[in-house]
Amino acid sequence: MIIMTDLSEVLIKGVYGTEKIVAERYGEAVAKRYVKRRNAINDIFCELLRGHFSENIYWDVFLREGEWPFDRDELKEILSINMIDDIPGTLSVYQRIIGYPDHIGYEPKKIDGSPRFWLVSDHIAGRVVEIEYMHPDIFDLTTNQIWSFICSQIKSDPNFFPELISTYNLAHDEIVFIDDLQTNIDAATSTGITGILFQNPEQLEKDLAELGFVFAEPFKINR
């Protein structure tokens, strides 16, 4: 079996968590304008994720309309701060499946036939390098990594999952895809892949258990 998930469900809040930081720094009114502007140029953002132009161009387009209390470099800094946050997600659940030691400190208890763990992510190219530097444990656990800026498609594109399955010679029924966006889940399930809409680790663990996944009981290290 293969568990496929996005970075936003693994560890970080993703670009859509940045409005909280904007609100804290510049106030709720600016944060609402920020969200409205981001939504207005969502098509351009999708082209950025497909790798068709640089992050700097996107932010320059963003700032083109209206007066803002920040510049491009500040916006990029906000995105970086957002990616540092360590939130419970798919990774913590996957660690329990394979018996891998987590950040609290448990002995590993590897289970034969553990599912493979793939990252399938719509992410900005430059940010992936940054995330890998900050959170190398994620990449150590993954079997494969599929990035939108490399394949020039995002997960909601109609050909994304069919081409993924064909390129890697996968079977539809061996994949469980986890994402927090219903549009991405719909794109996956339309090809016969099992999809789980991520809400929190507890819900995810319950949904995976219903599919037959077995969780290792962690053993605490004696100190």
C-alpha positions as CSV (number, residue, x, y, z in Angstrom):
1,M,0.0,0.0,0.0
2,I,1.0,3.6,-0.6
3,I,-0.1,6.5,1.6
4,M,0.1,9.8,-0.4
5,T,-0.2,13.1,1.3
6,D,0.6,16.8,0.9
7,L,3.1,18.7,3.0
8,S,0.4,20.9,4.5
9,E,-1.1,17.8,6.2
10,V,2.2,16.4,7.2
11,L,3.7,19.2,9.2
12,I,3.1,22.8,8.1
13,K,0.1,25.0,7.8
14,G,0.6,25.9,4.2
15,V,0.1,29.2,2.4
16,Y,-3.5,29.5,3.6
17,G,-2.3,29.9,7.2
18,T,-0.5,33.1,6.5
19,E,-3.5,35.4,7.0
20,K,-3.2,34.8,10.8
21,I,0.4,36.2,10.8
22,V,-0.7,39.1,8.6
23,A,-3.5,39.8,11.1
24,E,-1.2,39.7,14.1
25,R,1.3,42.1,12.4
26,Y,-1.0,44.5,10.5
27,G,-4.5,44.1,11.9
28,E,-7.7,42.3,10.9
29,A,-8.6,44.8,8.2
30,V,-5.4,44.2,6.3
31,A,-5.7,40.4,6.7
32,K,-9.2,40.5,5.1
33,R,-7.8,42.5,2.2
34,Y,-4.9,40.1,2.0
35,V,-7.3,37.1,1.7
36,K,-9.5,38.9,-0.8
37,R,-6.5,39.7,-3.0
38,R,-5.1,36.2,-2.8
39,N,-8.4,34.7,-3.9
40,A,-8.7,37.2,-6.7
41,I,-5.4,36.0,-8.3
42,N,-5.8,32.4,-7.4
43,D,-5.3,31.4,-11.1
44,I,-2.0,33.1,-11.1
45,F,-1.1,31.3,-7.8
46,C,-1.9,28.0,-9.5
47,E,0.5,28.8,-12.4
48,L,3.2,29.5,-9.8
49,L,2.6,26.1,-8.2
50,R,2.9,24.6,-11.7
51,G,6.3,26.1,-11.9
52,H,5.5,28.5,-14.8
53,F,7.2,31.5,-13.1
54,S,9.0,32.6,-10.0
55,E,7.6,33.4,-6.5
56,N,8.9,36.9,-6.9
57,I,6.7,37.5,-9.9
58,Y,3.7,36.3,-8.0
59,W,4.2,38.6,-5.1
60,D,4.9,41.5,-7.5
61,V,1.5,40.9,-9.1
62,F,-0.1,40.6,-5.7
63,L,1.2,44.0,-4.6
64,R,0.2,45.7,-7.8
65,E,-3.3,46.6,-6.7
66,G,-3.8,48.9,-3.7
67,E,-1.5,50.2,-1.0
68,W,0.0,47.6,1.4
69,P,2.0,47.9,4.7
70,F,4.5,45.3,3.5
71,D,6.7,44.6,0.6
72,R,7.6,41.4,-1.3
73,D,10.4,40.4,1.1
74,E,8.1,40.7,4.1
75,L,5.5,38.5,2.5
76,K,8.2,35.9,1.7
77,E,9.3,36.1,5.4
78,I,5.7,35.6,6.6
79,L,5.5,32.4,4.4
80,S,8.8,31.2,5.9
81,I,7.6,31.7,9.5
82,N,4.4,29.9,8.7
83,M,6.4,26.9,7.5
84,I,8.4,26.6,10.7
85,D,5.3,25.6,12.8
86,D,5.3,22.0,13.9
87,I,1.7,20.9,13.9
88,P,0.4,17.3,14.3
89,G,-0.5,15.8,11.0
90,T,-0.1,12.8,8.7
91,L,3.5,12.3,9.7
92,S,2.6,11.6,13.4
93,V,0.0,9.0,12.3
94,Y,2.4,7.4,9.8
95,Q,5.0,7.1,12.5
96,R,2.6,5.1,14.5
97,I,1.9,2.8,11.6
98,I,5.6,1.9,11.0
99,G,6.7,2.2,14.7
100,Y,9.1,5.0,13.8
101,P,10.5,7.0,16.8
102,D,8.8,10.4,17.0
103,H,10.0,13.6,18.5
104,I,8.9,12.6,22.0
105,G,11.3,9.6,21.9
106,Y,9.9,6.1,21.3
107,E,11.7,3.0,20.3
108,P,11.0,2.0,16.7
109,K,9.0,-1.1,16.2
110,K,9.1,-1.8,12.4
111,I,6.2,-3.8,11.1
112,D,6.8,-6.0,8.1
113,G,4.9,-4.8,5.0
114,S,4.5,-1.3,6.2
115,P,2.9,1.0,3.6
116,R,5.1,3.3,1.6
117,F,4.8,7.1,2.3
118,W,4.8,9.5,-0.7
119,L,4.7,13.2,-0.7
120,V,2.4,14.6,-3.4
121,S,2.5,18.3,-3.1
122,D,1.5,21.6,-4.8
123,H,4.3,23.7,-3.5
124,I,6.5,26.6,-4.5
125,A,9.9,25.3,-5.7
126,G,12.1,27.5,-3.5
127,R,10.0,26.6,-0.4
128,V,10.6,22.9,-0.8
129,V,14.4,23.4,-0.3
130,E,13.6,25.5,2.8
131,I,11.3,22.9,4.2
132,E,13.7,20.1,3.6
133,Y,16.4,22.0,5.5
134,M,14.1,22.7,8.5
135,H,12.4,19.3,8.6
136,P,14.7,16.6,7.2
137,D,12.8,13.9,9.1
138,I,9.9,14.2,6.7
139,F,12.1,13.5,3.6
140,D,13.9,10.6,5.4
141,L,10.6,8.7,5.8
142,T,9.3,9.3,2.2
143,T,9.7,6.7,-0.5
144,N,8.9,9.2,-3.3
145,Q,8.2,12.9,-3.7
146,I,6.0,14.3,-6.5
147,W,6.1,18.1,-6.9
148,S,3.7,20.2,-9.0
149,F,6.5,22.5,-10.2
150,I,8.3,19.5,-11.7
151,C,5.3,17.8,-13.4
152,S,3.8,21.2,-14.3
153,Q,0.4,20.2,-12.9
154,I,-1.4,20.6,-9.7
155,K,-3.5,17.9,-8.0
156,S,-6.8,19.2,-9.0
157,D,-5.8,19.1,-12.7
158,P,-7.8,16.4,-14.5
159,N,-4.7,14.5,-15.8
160,F,-2.6,14.7,-12.6
161,F,-3.6,11.4,-11.0
162,P,-4.0,9.4,-14.2
163,E,-0.5,10.4,-15.3
164,L,0.9,9.7,-11.9
165,I,-0.6,6.2,-11.9
166,S,0.6,5.5,-15.4
167,T,4.1,7.0,-14.9
168,Y,4.9,4.9,-11.8
169,N,2.9,1.8,-12.9
170,L,0.7,1.9,-9.8
171,A,-2.6,0.2,-9.1
172,H,-5.6,2.4,-8.1
173,D,-6.5,0.1,-5.2
174,E,-3.1,0.3,-3.6
175,I,-3.2,4.0,-3.0
176,V,-4.7,6.0,-0.1
177,F,-4.6,9.8,-0.8
178,I,-4.9,12.3,2.1
179,D,-5.5,16.0,1.5
180,D,-7.3,18.9,3.2
181,L,-8.9,20.2,0.0
182,Q,-12.1,18.5,-1.3
183,T,-11.2,19.4,-4.9
184,N,-8.0,17.4,-4.6
185,I,-9.8,14.5,-3.0
186,D,-12.4,14.5,-5.8
187,A,-9.7,14.5,-8.4
188,A,-8.1,11.4,-6.8
189,T,-11.3,9.5,-6.2
190,S,-12.5,10.1,-9.8
191,T,-9.6,7.8,-10.9
192,G,-10.5,5.0,-8.4
193,I,-8.1,6.1,-5.6
194,T,-9.3,6.0,-2.0
195,G,-9.4,9.5,-0.6
196,I,-9.5,10.8,3.0
197,L,-10.2,14.4,3.7
198,F,-7.8,15.4,6.4
199,Q,-9.3,17.2,9.5
200,N,-6.9,16.2,12.3
201,P,-4.7,13.3,13.3
202,E,-7.3,11.6,15.4
203,Q,-9.8,11.5,12.6
204,L,-7.2,10.3,10.1
205,E,-6.1,7.5,12.4
206,K,-9.7,6.3,12.7
207,D,-10.3,6.5,8.9
208,L,-7.0,4.5,8.2
209,A,-7.9,1.9,10.8
210,E,-11.3,1.4,9.1
211,L,-9.3,0.7,5.9
212,G,-7.3,-2.0,7.7
213,F,-4.1,-0.2,8.7
214,V,-2.5,-1.5,11.9
215,F,-0.8,0.9,14.3
216,A,2.2,0.0,16.4
217,E,2.0,0.5,20.1
218,P,4.9,2.8,20.9
219,F,7.4,1.7,23.6
220,K,8.8,4.5,25.8
221,I,12.6,4.5,26.2
222,N,13.8,4.0,29.7
223,R,15.8,7.0,30.8
